């Protein structure tokens, strides 16, 4: 667009540059199969198609344990926790736990977290670190070592992004040929020129608030956004400032699945998880599959992978907030993102599922769904999971609730739409920023038992 800067008037230029410079409001990522809806009068639901097959070529044998250890940045903390008896879901023996805030940098953004299924049994994946019948009584809360801003960006230096792609290549046994950072110095200079021409640089005439906003936009556009490594075997590895790493393999995946056969899909994902998850430092990779349906009723399968040998809390964090996924095409792609776990604050007692449901029916929840929960009868499923906040990674209950008829109008025959509602699993005695009521009155069945 900016190639045509000289062909537009100044007012149009200022609007265009401001729009391009403005960070996009970020909704906290939905890691596992939740659809997104964006419509004024209708609910638009979708799930990514992840067709997966077996790799044509196995991993190179040159992956180094040091690189794997570097990628598994929370490993040392895990060992310390295990030695102290933390992270296994047992009740803490003493108090004195520090308080923390559940405030999140992200917002609801556009759309909503919802999923379309044919059966309530499809709301939950084929496996999960926690069995719904054996909920832990406590879980670890972790500091967020590298919080994301509302755009999803984290603070990475150019050197850190370059190191991340090199570590990934080493773990997979690939040799790096070259690394390039974006934006380049030339691109940064061009950005400064565009901002200056459009009057978007801070000036003495600006109010402090306006100057701060301009500076934030400028910093966002000048900061390192990604580092890309080209490997000698043709693989391209890209690390973004959101914390994710994309590995585009030279040979891709053969026997690519179309996702129509859930059993074959699950088997292929588990084989890929065993190969690549182990290479990335997992001791016992566990894959799980979840089904959803498109507008036309077509089956869409997604998956999650975590290390079932890790502490329970870390299994839940990776399954909920991290990602190891595979997609097929001409060049098979792996996407890997580790949660940014910092220091473990301690083992916090959890409220019961029944108490969490009571809070949900009172509207004390986080949700991007524009509908109040009307009755306990509409609650179809619940999962214990983690969410990433500005300060911490903390456990939450995720409730899947049947949405009203208004939201069901665009579903394929036989399908039903359910929305996601989150209630903190840690008591308000420890956590600040507990959600206030999202609607003006409590649901009629607020006292119903789960």
C-alpha positions in Angstrom: 0.0 0.0 0.0 2.8 2.4 0.9 4.3 2.1 -2.6 1.5 4.5 -3.6 2.2 7.1 -0.9 3.0 9.7 -3.4 -0.3 9.3 -5.2 -2.6 10.1 -2.3 -3.3 13.3 -0.4 -2.0 13.9 3.1 -5.3 13.2 4.9 -5.6 9.8 3.3 -2.0 9.0 4.0 -2.4 9.8 7.7 -5.4 7.5 7.9 -3.7 4.7 6.1 -0.4 4.8 8.1 -2.3 5.1 11.4 -4.4 2.1 10.5 -1.3 0.0 9.5 0.7 1.1 12.6 -2.1 0.5 15.1 -1.5 -2.9 16.8 -4.4 -5.3 16.3 -6.4 -6.0 19.5 -5.6 -9.5 20.6 -7.9 -12.1 21.9 -6.1 -14.5 24.1 -5.3 -17.5 21.9 -7.6 -20.5 21.9 -5.2 -23.4 21.6 -7.4 -26.3 21.1 -10.2 -26.5 18.5 -12.4 -23.6 19.6 -14.1 -21.9 16.7 -14.2 -18.2 16.3 -17.4 -16.3 15.4 -17.5 -12.8 13.9 -20.9 -11.5 12.8 -23.5 -8.9 13.8 -26.6 -11.0 13.3 -25.3 -14.5 12.9 -22.8 -16.7 14.7 -19.9 -17.6 12.4 -18.1 -20.6 13.6 -15.0 -22.3 12.2 -12.1 -24.5 13.1 -8.8 -24.9 11.4 -8.3 -27.9 9.2 -5.2 -29.7 10.2 -4.7 -32.6 7.8 -1.7 -34.6 8.9 0.4 -37.4 7.5 3.6 -39.1 8.1 6.8 -37.3 7.2 8.7 -38.5 4.2 12.0 -38.2 5.9 12.7 -38.8 9.6 14.5 -36.4 11.8 18.2 -36.0 11.2 20.3 -37.8 13.8 22.3 -34.7 14.7 19.8 -33.1 17.2 21.7 -32.1 20.3 20.5 -32.7 23.9 21.8 -29.2 24.8 19.5 -27.7 22.2 16.5 -29.7 23.5 17.3 -28.6 27.0 17.4 -24.9 25.8 14.0 -25.3 24.3 12.6 -26.9 27.4 13.2 -23.8 29.4 11.0 -24.8 32.3 12.8 -28.1 32.9 15.0 -26.9 35.8 12.0 -25.4 37.5 10.1 -28.6 37.0 12.9 -30.6 38.7 13.0 -28.2 41.6 9.2 -28.4 42.0 9.2 -32.1 41.9 11.8 -32.3 44.6 9.7 -30.0 46.7 6.5 -32.0 46.0 4.9 -29.2 44.0 3.0 -29.4 40.8 1.5 -32.9 41.3 -2.0 -31.8 42.4 -1.7 -32.6 46.1 -2.9 -30.2 48.8 -0.3 -27.8 50.2 0.7 -28.4 53.8 1.1 -24.8 54.8 -0.2 -21.4 54.0 1.7 -18.2 53.3 1.1 -18.3 49.6 1.6 -15.0 47.8 -1.3 -13.2 46.1 -1.4 -12.5 42.4 -3.6 -10.8 39.8 -5.7 -12.6 37.1 -5.8 -9.5 34.9 -5.1 -10.4 31.3 -3.5 -8.2 28.7 -5.7 -9.5 25.9 -9.3 -8.6 25.4 -12.3 -10.2 23.8 -11.4 -8.8 20.5 -13.5 -9.7 17.5 -15.6 -12.9 17.4 -16.2 -15.3 20.2 -14.9 -18.7 21.4 -17.4 -21.3 20.4 -17.6 -24.7 18.8 -20.1 -26.6 16.7 -20.6 -30.3 17.4 -23.0 -33.1 16.8 -22.8 -34.6 20.2 -21.9 -33.3 23.6 -19.2 -36.0 23.9 -17.3 -34.1 21.1 -16.9 -31.0 23.3 -14.0 -32.7 25.1 -10.9 -34.0 23.4 -10.0 -37.7 23.2 -7.6 -37.2 26.1 -6.7 -34.5 28.6 -4.1 -34.3 31.4 -6.9 -34.3 34.0 -9.8 -36.7 34.1 -13.1 -35.0 34.9 -13.9 -37.5 37.7 -10.5 -37.1 39.5 -9.9 -33.3 39.8 -6.8 -32.3 41.8 -7.4 -30.3 45.0 -4.5 -27.9 44.2 -2.3 -26.7 41.3 0.7 -24.6 40.8 0.5 -20.9 39.8 3.4 -19.7 37.7 4.8 -16.3 37.1 4.5 -15.2 33.4 8.2 -14.8 32.5 7.5 -12.9 29.3 4.0 -11.4 29.2 2.4 -10.6 25.9 0.9 -7.2 25.2 -2.6 -6.8 23.9 -1.4 -7.5 20.3 0.1 -10.8 21.3 3.7 -9.5 21.0 6.3 -10.3 23.6 9.6 -8.5 24.3 12.2 -10.3 22.3 15.5 -8.9 21.3 16.9 -9.5 17.9 19.6 -11.8 19.4 17.0 -13.8 21.3 14.9 -14.5 18.2 18.0 -15.6 16.3 19.0 -17.8 19.2 15.5 -19.4 19.2 15.6 -20.4 15.6 19.1 -21.8 15.9 18.1 -23.8 19.0 15.2 -25.2 17.2 17.3 -26.2 14.2 19.9 -27.9 16.5 17.2 -29.8 18.4 15.9 -31.2 15.1 19.3 -32.0 13.8 19.3 -29.4 11.0 22.2 -27.2 10.0 21.5 -23.4 9.6 22.7 -21.8 6.5 21.5 -18.2 7.1 19.4 -16.2 9.5 17.5 -13.0 8.7 15.7 -10.7 11.1 12.5 -8.7 10.2 12.2 -5.8 10.0 15.6 -5.1 8.4 17.5 -1.9 9.0 16.3 -0.7 5.6 12.7 -1.5 6.5 13.1 0.3 9.9 14.3 3.4 8.1 11.4 3.3 5.7 9.0 3.0 8.6 10.5 6.0 10.3 10.1 8.0 7.0 6.5 6.9 6.6 5.7 7.9 10.2 7.4 11.2 9.8 5.6 12.0 6.6 2.2 11.1 8.1 2.8 13.2 11.3 2.8 10.1 13.5 6.1 10.8 15.3 5.8 12.3 18.9 6.2 16.0 18.9 6.3 18.9 21.5 2.7 19.8 20.4 1.3 16.5 21.5 -0.3 15.9 24.9 1.5 13.4 27.1 -1.2 10.8 26.3 -1.0 11.4 22.5 2.8 11.3 22.6 2.8 8.1 24.5 0.4 6.5 22.0 2.5 7.6 19.1 5.7 6.3 20.7 4.0 2.9 21.4 2.9 2.6 17.8 6.4 3.5 16.6 8.1 1.1 19.0 5.8 -1.7 17.9 6.6 -1.2 14.2 10.4 -0.9 14.8 10.8 -3.8 17.2 12.1 -7.2 16.0 9.1 -9.0 14.6 10.6 -12.3 13.6 13.8 -14.2 12.7 13.9 -16.7 9.9 16.5 -19.4 9.4 17.1 -21.3 6.2 18.6 -24.7 6.7 20.9 -26.6 4.4 18.2 -29.2 3.8 15.7 -26.6 2.6 13.8 -26.4 5.9 12.7 -22.8 6.9 12.4 -22.0 10.6 10.7 -18.8 11.7 10.4 -17.5 15.3 7.9 -14.7 15.9 7.7 -12.1 18.7 4.5 -13.9 19.8 6.8 -16.7 21.0 5.8 -19.3 18.4 8.2 -21.1 16.0 7.1 -22.3 12.6 9.1 -25.1 10.9 8.4 -25.5 7.2 9.9 -28.8 6.2 11.5 -29.2 2.8 10.0 -32.6 2.1 6.6 -32.1 3.7 4.4 -34.9 4.9 3.3 -37.8 2.7 0.0 -39.8 3.1 -1.6 -36.5 4.1 -5.0 -37.0 5.7 -8.1 -35.1 4.8 -9.4 -35.3 8.4 -12.4 -37.4 7.4 -11.3 -40.4 9.4 -10.8 -39.4 13.0 -9.1 -42.7 14.0 -6.5 -42.5 11.2 -6.0 -38.8 11.9 -5.4 -39.5 15.6 -2.9 -42.2 14.8 -1.0 -40.0 12.4 -0.9 -37.1 14.9 0.4 -39.4 17.6 3.2 -40.7 15.3 4.2 -37.2 14.5 4.1 -36.2 18.2 6.3 -39.2 19.1 8.9 -38.2 16.5 9.0 -34.4 16.8 7.8 -34.0 20.4 10.7 -36.3 21.5 13.1 -34.3 19.4 11.9 -31.1 21.1 12.5 -32.5 24.6 9.3 -34.3 25.6 9.7 -37.5 27.5 6.3 -39.0 26.7 4.4 -37.0 24.0 0.6 -37.4 24.3 -1.6 -36.3 21.4 -5.4 -35.7 21.6 -7.9 -34.9 18.9 -11.1 -32.9 19.0 -13.9 -32.8 16.4 -15.9 -29.8 15.3 -18.1 -29.1 12.3 -18.3 -26.4 9.6 -21.4 -24.6 8.4 -22.0 -27.3 5.8 -21.6 -30.1 8.4 -18.1 -31.1 7.2 -16.0 -32.6 10.0 -13.0 -30.5 11.1 -10.3 -32.1 13.4 -7.8 -30.3 15.5 -5.2 -31.6 18.0 -3.1 -30.9 21.0 0.2 -32.4 22.2 1.7 -32.3 25.7 4.3 -34.2 27.7 2.5 -36.8 29.8 5.6 -37.4 31.9 5.7 -33.8 33.1 4.2 -32.5 36.3 0.4 -32.3 36.1 0.4 -28.5 36.2 2.9 -28.3 33.4 0.9 -30.8 31.3 -2.2 -28.6 31.7 -0.2 -25.4 30.9 1.2 -26.9 27.7 -2.1 -28.4 26.6 -4.0 -25.2 27.3 -1.5 -22.4 26.5 1.2 -24.0 24.4 1.2 -25.7 21.0 2.8 -28.4 19.0 0.7 -28.9 15.9 1.2 -30.3 12.4 -0.3 -29.3 9.1 0.1 -30.8 5.7 0.6 -29.3 2.3 3.3 -29.1 -0.3 5.6 -28.4 2.6 4.5 -29.9 5.9 4.6 -27.4 8.7 5.1 -27.8 12.4 4.1 -25.0 14.8 5.6 -25.0 18.3 5.1 -22.6 21.1 6.1 -23.1 24.7 4.3 -21.3 27.6 6.6 -18.6 29.1 6.7 -20.2 32.6 8.6 -18.3 35.2 9.0 -18.9 38.9 6.4 -21.2 40.6 4.5 -19.1 43.2 3.3 -22.1 45.0 0.6 -24.8 45.1 -2.8 -23.2 45.5 -6.0 -24.9 46.7 -8.7 -25.1 44.0 -12.4 -24.4 44.5 -14.7 -27.2 43.6 -16.4 -27.7 40.2 -19.7 -27.1 41.9 -18.6 -23.8 43.4 -17.2 -22.7 40.1 -20.6 -23.5 38.4 -22.4 -21.4 41.0 -20.1 -18.5 40.1 -20.7 -19.1 36.4 -24.5 -18.9 36.9 -24.1 -15.6 38.7 -22.1 -14.3 35.8 -18.8 -14.3 37.6 -16.8 -15.5 34.6 -14.7 -14.5 31.6 -16.2 -15.0 28.2 -16.2 -13.6 24.7 -19.8 -15.0 24.2 -22.5 -12.3 24.2 -25.1 -14.5 25.9 -25.8 -15.0 29.6 -25.9 -18.5 31.0 -29.6 -19.1 31.6 -29.7 -22.5 33.4 -27.4 -25.2 34.7 -29.2 -27.5 32.3 -27.4 -25.7 29.4 -23.9 -26.6 30.8 -22.7 -29.5 28.7 -19.1 -30.0 29.7 -16.3 -28.7 31.9 -12.5 -28.9 31.7 -9.8 -27.8 34.1 -7.3 -25.8 32.1 -4.8 -22.8 32.4 -5.0 -19.3 31.0 -2.2 -16.9 30.5 -2.5 -13.6 32.4 -0.4 -10.5 32.5 1.3 -11.7 35.7 0.7 -15.4 35.9 -0.4 -18.7 34.4 -3.2 -19.9 36.6 -5.8 -22.7 36.5 -9.4 -22.0 35.4 -12.5 -24.1 34.8 -13.7 -23.9 31.2 -17.4 -24.5 30.8 -19.0 -25.4 27.5 -22.5 -24.0 27.5 -25.3 -24.5 24.9 -26.1 -21.1 23.3 -29.6 -19.8 22.7 -31.6 -20.4 19.5 -30.4 -17.1 18.1 -26.9 -18.6 17.9 -28.1 -21.9 16.4 -29.6 -20.5 13.2 -26.6 -21.1 10.9 -25.7 -24.6 12.1 -25.8 -27.6 9.8 -28.6 -30.0 10.5 -27.9 -32.1 13.6 -25.3 -29.6 14.9 -25.3 -27.4 18.0 -23.2 -24.4 19.0 -21.6 -24.2 22.5 -19.8 -21.2 23.9 -16.8 -21.2 26.3 -17.1 -19.6 29.7 -14.1 -19.4 32.2 -14.2 -19.3 36.0 -11.1 -19.0 38.1 -10.2 -22.3 39.8 -8.2 -20.5 42.5 -10.1 -18.8 45.4 -10.4 -15.1 45.5 -8.6 -15.3 48.9 -5.4 -15.4 46.8 -6.3 -13.9 43.5 -7.1 -10.3 42.6 -8.9 -9.4 39.4 -11.6 -12.1 39.8 -14.2 -11.5 37.1 -17.2 -9.4 38.1 -20.7 -10.3 37.0 -21.0 -10.2 33.2 -24.7 -9.8 33.1 -27.1 -7.9 35.4 -29.0 -10.7 37.0 -28.0 -14.3 38.0 -29.3 -17.2 36.1 -32.6 -18.7 37.2 -30.9 -22.0 38.2 -28.0 -20.4 40.1 -28.4 -22.8 43.0 -28.6 -26.0 40.8 -26.0 -28.6 41.6 -23.6 -29.7 38.8 
